[in-house]
Amino acid sequence: MYDVIIIGGGPGGYAAAIRASQLDASVALVETDILGGTCVNRGCIPIKVWLRAADTLRRIQGAGDFGIRAKVEGIDFQTIVERKNGVSRDIRMGMEALLGNYGVILLKGRGAFKSPKKLEVNGMVYEAKKYIIATGSRLAVPDIPGLKDALFTTDQALDLQKLPSSILIYGAGPIEVEMATIFCRFGSKVSLAAQTRRLLPHEDQDSSQRLAQALRDEGVMLFLGQKLESVKPVGNEFICSLSGSQNSTVTVEKVLCAQRLANTQNLGLENAGVLLGSDGNIRVDDFLQTSVEGIYAIGDVVGHTMQSHAASAMAITAAENAMDQSKLFPFNLVPRGAWSFPEVASVGLTEEEAENQDLDVTIGEFPYAINGLAMSVNEMKGSVKVVFDERYGKILGVHIVGPNANELIGEAVVAMQFEYTVAELAAGIRVHPTFSENVVDAARDALGWALYLPKR
């Protein structure tokens, strides 16, 4: 009998296996495919390789602003794909080696519960004192008439040797935004449609608006608050019919969908007594335990923020609790990010969410447009916004649109984790010139004494 069996070898399952092993557990990790899950093989990492290529192209095209005359002779998409595959392969190899180093037993196959204490893998039954479910999520294709013939997924998009001349991206989440950024930069005519009335609908409204304007500036056509009703072929293209406040049609070569659903099928959850929520995700408490004592769940399969860093953070808590600790998972400290141009990142409550909780909400904001480094490197789109409770000075949320946003949000996470007041954040010192100065300046603006903004 193992101390802990983990189902799923993505970022969450991998981190949980290592942490449990560090706590002297005997650990087995079940993986039906290859290590790394969506993040390493079909998501975070491959997309970042493509985004790096797109950003390199963007910088070359903007080199004239710095007196450098450069010409792009061509784009070899095969090289991008080969690099993407190589990076993913290297990470997988490192994962497998480290699991071996920690003595984690890798069980290849699909795991399904026979009971709360027994798991079947390829006809063999294993037992463990505790289980951690980390099966991630899968692509979910919406049931839209005619979509199948026009559809391609992010999995396919990341292996393209030739990009479509035109594309409709359906959805408004981080993945859709990043794919729109990539295709647009490489010359595709990009339309983005979504039923939600704004991009990144769970983010602060100001962040959504700034991102929408940035995408429009790049040439992306936005059809927000509109549902894709049907897709009909016409020659070598497809007519996409959209309905909403006004009906629209878009003619494109391809349609990309990236919606994801929790991987809960064929796990034998009913045999273990593990309950799902109304959204189809596994229900967990603040300790990440499911409805069954001794069975935990982490990452995409529980919903919340479907990003790999959330799964990895949950993994630590779940592994420690599986080894008889009792730690709460800080859902409020999980940052969110999108690697668009400019980047978008956040942590905590939006301004709207804070106001809905009847808090004494005050905000501070500082634009990149007057940041010295941003002006120097010609990256002036975006701002940092701090939301805080004026009564106690508690930082409720931080929202960043701009270069390095996904790195800078770490400052906000630390500030909130250690319960800095907004005054303490405002008293900080940063190297000049840096983008990080914006975080401090936004906190100062929240208190009414930003040095580099007009007098209120």
Secondary structure as a PSIPRED ss2 file (coil, helix, strand):
# PSIPRED VFORMAT (PSIPRED V4.0)

   1 M C   1.000  0.000  0.000
   2 Y E   0.000  0.000  1.000
   3 D E   0.000  0.000  1.000
   4 V E   0.000  0.000  1.000
   5 I E   0.000  0.000  1.000
   6 I E   0.000  0.000  1.000
   7 I E   0.000  0.000  1.000
   8 G C   1.000  0.000  0.000
   9 G C   1.000  0.000  0.000
  10 G C   1.000  0.000  0.000
  11 P H   0.000  1.000  0.000
  12 G H   0.000  1.000  0.000
  13 G H   0.000  1.000  0.000
  14 Y H   0.000  1.000  0.000
  15 A H   0.000  1.000  0.000
  16 A H   0.000  1.000  0.000
  17 A H   0.000  1.000  0.000
  18 I H   0.000  1.000  0.000
  19 R H   0.000  1.000  0.000
  20 A H   0.000  1.000  0.000
  21 S H   0.000  1.000  0.000
  22 Q H   0.000  1.000  0.000
  23 L C   1.000  0.000  0.000
  24 D C   1.000  0.000  0.000
  25 A C   1.000  0.000  0.000
  26 S C   1.000  0.000  0.000
  27 V E   0.000  0.000  1.000
  28 A E   0.000  0.000  1.000
  29 L E   0.000  0.000  1.000
  30 V E   0.000  0.000  1.000
  31 E E   0.000  0.000  1.000
  32 T C   1.000  0.000  0.000
  33 D C   1.000  0.000  0.000
  34 I C   1.000  0.000  0.000
  35 L C   1.000  0.000  0.000
  36 G C   1.000  0.000  0.000
  37 G H   0.000  1.000  0.000
  38 T H   0.000  1.000  0.000
  39 C H   0.000  1.000  0.000
  40 V H   0.000  1.000  0.000
  41 N H   0.000  1.000  0.000
  42 R H   0.000  1.000  0.000
  43 G C   1.000  0.000  0.000
  44 C H   0.000  1.000  0.000
  45 I H   0.000  1.000  0.000
  46 P H   0.000  1.000  0.000
  47 I H   0.000  1.000  0.000
  48 K H   0.000  1.000  0.000
  49 V H   0.000  1.000  0.000
  50 W H   0.000  1.000  0.000
  51 L H   0.000  1.000  0.000
  52 R H   0.000  1.000  0.000
  53 A H   0.000  1.000  0.000
  54 A H   0.000  1.000  0.000
  55 D H   0.000  1.000  0.000
  56 T H   0.000  1.000  0.000
  57 L H   0.000  1.000  0.000
  58 R H   0.000  1.000  0.000
  59 R H   0.000  1.000  0.000
  60 I H   0.000  1.000  0.000
  61 Q H   0.000  1.000  0.000
  62 G C   1.000  0.000  0.000
  63 A H   0.000  1.000  0.000
  64 G H   0.000  1.000  0.000
  65 D H   0.000  1.000  0.000
  66 F H   0.000  1.000  0.000
  67 G C   1.000  0.000  0.000
  68 I C   1.000  0.000  0.000
  69 R C   1.000  0.000  0.000
  70 A C   1.000  0.000  0.000
  71 K C   1.000  0.000  0.000
  72 V C   1.000  0.000  0.000
  73 E C   1.000  0.000  0.000
  74 G C   1.000  0.000  0.000
  75 I C   1.000  0.000  0.000
  76 D C   1.000  0.000  0.000
  77 F H   0.000  1.000  0.000
  78 Q H   0.000  1.000  0.000
  79 T H   0.000  1.000  0.000
  80 I H   0.000  1.000  0.000
  81 V H   0.000  1.000  0.000
  82 E H   0.000  1.000  0.000
  83 R H   0.000  1.000  0.000
  84 K H   0.000  1.000  0.000
  85 N H   0.000  1.000  0.000
  86 G H   0.000  1.000  0.000
  87 V H   0.000  1.000  0.000
  88 S H   0.000  1.000  0.000
  89 R H   0.000  1.000  0.000
  90 D H   0.000  1.000  0.000
  91 I H   0.000  1.000  0.000
  92 R H   0.000  1.000  0.000
  93 M H   0.000  1.000  0.000
  94 G H   0.000  1.000  0.000
  95 M H   0.000  1.000  0.000
  96 E H   0.000  1.000  0.000
  97 A H   0.000  1.000  0.000
  98 L H   0.000  1.000  0.000
  99 L H   0.000  1.000  0.000
 100 G H   0.000  1.000  0.000
 101 N H   0.000  1.000  0.000
 102 Y C   1.000  0.000  0.000
 103 G C   1.000  0.000  0.000
 104 V C   1.000  0.000  0.000
 105 I E   0.000  0.000  1.000
 106 L E   0.000  0.000  1.000
 107 L E   0.000  0.000  1.000
 108 K E   0.000  0.000  1.000
 109 G C   1.000  0.000  0.000
 110 R C   1.000  0.000  0.000
 111 G E   0.000  0.000  1.000
 112 A E   0.000  0.000  1.000
 113 F E   0.000  0.000  1.000
 114 K E   0.000  0.000  1.000
 115 S E   0.000  0.000  1.000
 116 P C   1.000  0.000  0.000
 117 K C   1.000  0.000  0.000
 118 K E   0.000  0.000  1.000
 119 L E   0.000  0.000  1.000
 120 E E   0.000  0.000  1.000
 121 V E   0.000  0.000  1.000
 122 N C   1.000  0.000  0.000
 123 G C   1.000  0.000  0.000
 124 M E   0.000  0.000  1.000
 125 V E   0.000  0.000  1.000
 126 Y E   0.000  0.000  1.000
 127 E E   0.000  0.000  1.000
 128 A E   0.000  0.000  1.000
 129 K E   0.000  0.000  1.000
 130 K E   0.000  0.000  1.000
 131 Y E   0.000  0.000  1.000
 132 I E   0.000  0.000  1.000
 133 I E   0.000  0.000  1.000
 134 A C   1.000  0.000  0.000
 135 T C   1.000  0.000  0.000
 136 G C   1.000  0.000  0.000
 137 S E   0.000  0.000  1.000
 138 R E   0.000  0.000  1.000
 139 L E   0.000  0.000  1.000
 140 A C   1.000  0.000  0.000
 141 V C   1.000  0.000  0.000
 142 P C   1.000  0.000  0.000
 143 D C   1.000  0.000  0.000
 144 I C   1.000  0.000  0.000
 145 P C   1.000  0.000  0.000
 146 G C   1.000  0.000  0.000
 147 L H   0.000  1.000  0.000
 148 K H   0.000  1.000  0.000
 149 D H   0.000  1.000  0.000
 150 A H   0.000  1.000  0.000
 151 L E   0.000  0.000  1.000
 152 F E   0.000  0.000  1.000
 153 T E   0.000  0.000  1.000
 154 T H   0.000  1.000  0.000
 155 D H   0.000  1.000  0.000
 156 Q H   0.000  1.000  0.000
 157 A H   0.000  1.000  0.000
 158 L C   1.000  0.000  0.000
 159 D C   1.000  0.000  0.000
 160 L C   1.000  0.000  0.000
 161 Q C   1.000  0.000  0.000
 162 K C   1.000  0.000  0.000
 163 L C   1.000  0.000  0.000
 164 P C   1.000  0.000  0.000
 165 S C   1.000  0.000  0.000
 166 S E   0.000  0.000  1.000
 167 I E   0.000  0.000  1.000
 168 L E   0.000  0.000  1.000
 169 I E   0.000  0.000  1.000
 170 Y E   0.000  0.000  1.000
 171 G C   1.000  0.000  0.000
 172 A C   1.000  0.000  0.000
 173 G C   1.000  0.000  0.000
 174 P H   0.000  1.000  0.000
 175 I H   0.000  1.000  0.000
 176 E H   0.000  1.000  0.000
 177 V H   0.000  1.000  0.000
 178 E H   0.000  1.000  0.000
 179 M H   0.000  1.000  0.000
 180 A H   0.000  1.000  0.000
 181 T H   0.000  1.000  0.000
 182 I H   0.000  1.000  0.000
 183 F H   0.000  1.000  0.000
 184 C H   0.000  1.000  0.000
 185 R H   0.000  1.000  0.000
 186 F C   1.000  0.000  0.000
 187 G C   1.000  0.000  0.000
 188 S C   1.000  0.000  0.000
 189 K E   0.000  0.000  1.000
 190 V E   0.000  0.000  1.000
 191 S E   0.000  0.000  1.000
 192 L E   0.000  0.000  1.000
 193 A E   0.000  0.000  1.000
 194 A E   0.000  0.000  1.000
 195 Q C   1.000  0.000  0.000
 196 T C   1.000  0.000  0.000
 197 R C   1.000  0.000  0.000
 198 R C   1.000  0.000  0.000
 199 L C   1.000  0.000  0.000
 200 L C   1.000  0.000  0.000
 201 P C   1.000  0.000  0.000
 202 H C   1.000  0.000  0.000
 203 E C   1.000  0.000  0.000
 204 D C   1.000  0.000  0.000
 205 Q H   0.000  1.000  0.000
 206 D H   0.000  1.000  0.000
 207 S H   0.000  1.000  0.000
 208 S H   0.000  1.000  0.000
 209 Q H   0.000  1.000  0.000
 210 R H   0.000  1.000  0.000
 211 L H   0.000  1.000  0.000
 212 A H   0.000  1.000  0.000
 213 Q H   0.000  1.000  0.000
 214 A H   0.000  1.000  0.000
 215 L H   0.000  1.000  0.000
 216 R H   0.000  1.000  0.000
 217 D H   0.000  1.000  0.000
 218 E C   1.000  0.000  0.000
 219 G C   1.000  0.000  0.000
 220 V C   1.000  0.000  0.000
 221 M E   0.000  0.000  1.000
 222 L E   0.000  0.000  1.000
 223 F E   0.000  0.000  1.000
 224 L E   0.000  0.000  1.000
 225 G C   1.000  0.000  0.000
 226 Q E   0.000  0.000  1.000
 227 K E   0.000  0.000  1.000
 228 L E   0.000  0.000  1.000
 229 E E   0.000  0.000  1.000
 230 S E   0.000  0.000  1.000
 231 V E   0.000  0.000  1.000
 232 K E   0.000  0.000  1.000
 233 P E   0.000  0.000  1.000
 234 V E   0.000  0.000  1.000
 235 G C   1.000  0.000  0.000
 236 N C   1.000  0.000  0.000
 237 E E   0.000  0.000  1.000
 238 F E   0.000  0.000  1.000
 239 I E   0.000  0.000  1.000
 240 C E   0.000  0.000  1.000
 241 S E   0.000  0.000  1.000
 242 L E   0.000  0.000  1.000
 243 S E   0.000  0.000  1.000
 244 G E   0.000  0.000  1.000
 245 S C   1.000  0.000  0.000
 246 Q C   1.000  0.000  0.000
 247 N C   1.000  0.000  0.000
 248 S E   0.000  0.000  1.000
 249 T E   0.000  0.000  1.000
 250 V E   0.000  0.000  1.000
 251 T E   0.000  0.000  1.000
 252 V E   0.000  0.000  1.000
 253 E C   1.000  0.000  0.000
 254 K E   0.000  0.000  1.000
 255 V E   0.000  0.000  1.000
 256 L E   0.000  0.000  1.000
 257 C E   0.000  0.000  1.000
 258 A C   1.000  0.000  0.000
 259 Q C   1.000  0.000  0.000
 260 R E   0.000  0.000  1.000
 261 L E   0.000  0.000  1.000
 262 A E   0.000  0.000  1.000
 263 N C   1.000  0.000  0.000
 264 T C   1.000  0.000  0.000
 265 Q C   1.000  0.000  0.000
 266 N C   1.000  0.000  0.000
 267 L C   1.000  0.000  0.000
 268 G C   1.000  0.000  0.000
 269 L H   0.000  1.000  0.000
 270 E H   0.000  1.000  0.000
 271 N H   0.000  1.000  0.000
 272 A H   0.000  1.000  0.000
 273 G C   1.000  0.000  0.000
 274 V C   1.000  0.000  0.000
 275 L C   1.000  0.000  0.000
 276 L E   0.000  0.000  1.000
 277 G C   1.000  0.000  0.000
 278 S C   1.000  0.000  0.000
 279 D C   1.000  0.000  0.000
 280 G C   1.000  0.000  0.000
 281 N C   1.000  0.000  0.000
 282 I E   0.000  0.000  1.000
 283 R C   1.000  0.000  0.000
 284 V C   1.000  0.000  0.000
 285 D C   1.000  0.000  0.000
 286 D C   1.000  0.000  0.000
 287 F C   1.000  0.000  0.000
 288 L C   1.000  0.000  0.000
 289 Q E   0.000  0.000  1.000
 290 T C   1.000  0.000  0.000
 291 S C   1.000  0.000  0.000
 292 V C   1.000  0.000  0.000
 293 E C   1.000  0.000  0.000
 294 G C   1.000  0.000  0.000
 295 I E   0.000  0.000  1.000
 296 Y E   0.000  0.000  1.000
 297 A E   0.000  0.000  1.000
 298 I C   1.000  0.000  0.000
 299 G H   0.000  1.000  0.000
 300 D H   0.000  1.000  0.000
 301 V H   0.000  1.000  0.000
 302 V H   0.000  1.000  0.000
 303 G C   1.000  0.000  0.000
 304 H C   1.000  0.000  0.000
 305 T C   1.000  0.000  0.000
 306 M C   1.000  0.000  0.000
 307 Q C   1.000  0.000  0.000
 308 S H   0.000  1.000  0.000
 309 H H   0.000  1.000  0.000
 310 A H   0.000  1.000  0.000
 311 A H   0.000  1.000  0.000
 312 S H   0.000  1.000  0.000
 313 A H   0.000  1.000  0.000
 314 M H   0.000  1.000  0.000
 315 A H   0.000  1.000  0.000
 316 I H   0.000  1.000  0.000
 317 T H   0.000  1.000  0.000
 318 A H   0.000  1.000  0.000
 319 A H   0.000  1.000  0.000
 320 E H   0.000  1.000  0.000
 321 N H   0.000  1.000  0.000
 322 A H   0.000  1.000  0.000
 323 M C   1.000  0.000  0.000
 324 D C   1.000  0.000  0.000
 325 Q C   1.000  0.000  0.000
 326 S C   1.000  0.000  0.000
 327 K C   1.000  0.000  0.000
 328 L C   1.000  0.000  0.000
 329 F C   1.000  0.000  0.000
 330 P C   1.000  0.000  0.000
 331 F H   0.000  1.000  0.000
 332 N H   0.000  1.000  0.000
 333 L H   0.000  1.000  0.000
 334 V C   1.000  0.000  0.000
 335 P C   1.000  0.000  0.000
 336 R E   0.000  0.000  1.000
 337 G E   0.000  0.000  1.000
 338 A E   0.000  0.000  1.000
 339 W C   1.000  0.000  0.000
 340 S C   1.000  0.000  0.000
 341 F C   1.000  0.000  0.000
 342 P C   1.000  0.000  0.000
 343 E C   1.000  0.000  0.000
 344 V E   0.000  0.000  1.000
 345 A E   0.000  0.000  1.000
 346 S E   0.000  0.000  1.000
 347 V E   0.000  0.000  1.000
 348 G E   0.000  0.000  1.000
 349 L C   1.000  0.000  0.000
 350 T C   1.000  0.000  0.000
 351 E H   0.000  1.000  0.000
 352 E H   0.000  1.000  0.000
 353 E H   0.000  1.000  0.000
 354 A H   0.000  1.000  0.000
 355 E H   0.000  1.000  0.000
 356 N H   0.000  1.000  0.000
 357 Q C   1.000  0.000  0.000
 358 D C   1.000  0.000  0.000
 359 L C   1.000  0.000  0.000
 360 D C   1.000  0.000  0.000
 361 V E   0.000  0.000  1.000
 362 T E   0.000  0.000  1.000
 363 I E   0.000  0.000  1.000
 364 G E   0.000  0.000  1.000
 365 E E   0.000  0.000  1.000
 366 F E   0.000  0.000  1.000
 367 P E   0.000  0.000  1.000
 368 Y H   0.000  1.000  0.000
 369 A H   0.000  1.000  0.000
 370 I H   0.000  1.000  0.000
 371 N C   1.000  0.000  0.000
 372 G H   0.000  1.000  0.000
 373 L H   0.000  1.000  0.000
 374 A H   0.000  1.000  0.000
 375 M H   0.000  1.000  0.000
 376 S H   0.000  1.000  0.000
 377 V H   0.000  1.000  0.000
 378 N C   1.000  0.000  0.000
 379 E C   1.000  0.000  0.000
 380 M C   1.000  0.000  0.000
 381 K C   1.000  0.000  0.000
 382 G C   1.000  0.000  0.000
 383 S E   0.000  0.000  1.000
 384 V E   0.000  0.000  1.000
 385 K E   0.000  0.000  1.000
 386 V E   0.000  0.000  1.000
 387 V E   0.000  0.000  1.000
 388 F E   0.000  0.000  1.000
 389 D E   0.000  0.000  1.000
 390 E C   1.000  0.000  0.000
 391 R C   1.000  0.000  0.000
 392 Y C   1.000  0.000  0.000
 393 G C   1.000  0.000  0.000
 394 K E   0.000  0.000  1.000
 395 I E   0.000  0.000  1.000
 396 L E   0.000  0.000  1.000
 397 G E   0.000  0.000  1.000
 398 V E   0.000  0.000  1.000
 399 H E   0.000  0.000  1.000
 400 I E   0.000  0.000  1.000
 401 V E   0.000  0.000  1.000
 402 G C   1.000  0.000  0.000
 403 P C   1.000  0.000  0.000
 404 N C   1.000  0.000  0.000
 405 A H   0.000  1.000  0.000
 406 N H   0.000  1.000  0.000
 407 E H   0.000  1.000  0.000
 408 L H   0.000  1.000  0.000
 409 I H   0.000  1.000  0.000
 410 G H   0.000  1.000  0.000
 411 E H   0.000  1.000  0.000
 412 A H   0.000  1.000  0.000
 413 V H   0.000  1.000  0.000
 414 V H   0.000  1.000  0.000
 415 A H   0.000  1.000  0.000
 416 M H   0.000  1.000  0.000
 417 Q H   0.000  1.000  0.000
 418 F C   1.000  0.000  0.000
 419 E C   1.000  0.000  0.000
 420 Y C   1.000  0.000  0.000
 421 T E   0.000  0.000  1.000
 422 V H   0.000  1.000  0.000
 423 A H   0.000  1.000  0.000
 424 E H   0.000  1.000  0.000
 425 L H   0.000  1.000  0.000
 426 A H   0.000  1.000  0.000
 427 A C   1.000  0.000  0.000
 428 G C   1.000  0.000  0.000
 429 I C   1.000  0.000  0.000
 430 R C   1.000  0.000  0.000
 431 V C   1.000  0.000  0.000
 432 H C   1.000  0.000  0.000
 433 P C   1.000  0.000  0.000
 434 T C   1.000  0.000  0.000
 435 F C   1.000  0.000  0.000
 436 S C   1.000  0.000  0.000
 437 E H   0.000  1.000  0.000
 438 N H   0.000  1.000  0.000
 439 V H   0.000  1.000  0.000
 440 V H   0.000  1.000  0.000
 441 D H   0.000  1.000  0.000
 442 A H   0.000  1.000  0.000
 443 A H   0.000  1.000  0.000
 444 R H   0.000  1.000  0.000
 445 D H   0.000  1.000  0.000
 446 A H   0.000  1.000  0.000
 447 L C   1.000  0.000  0.000
 448 G C   1.000  0.000  0.000
 449 W C   1.000  0.000  0.000
 450 A C   1.000  0.000  0.000
 451 L C   1.000  0.000  0.000
 452 Y C   1.000  0.000  0.000
 453 L C   1.000  0.000  0.000
 454 P C   1.000  0.000  0.000
 455 K C   1.000  0.000  0.000
 456 R C   1.000  0.000  0.000
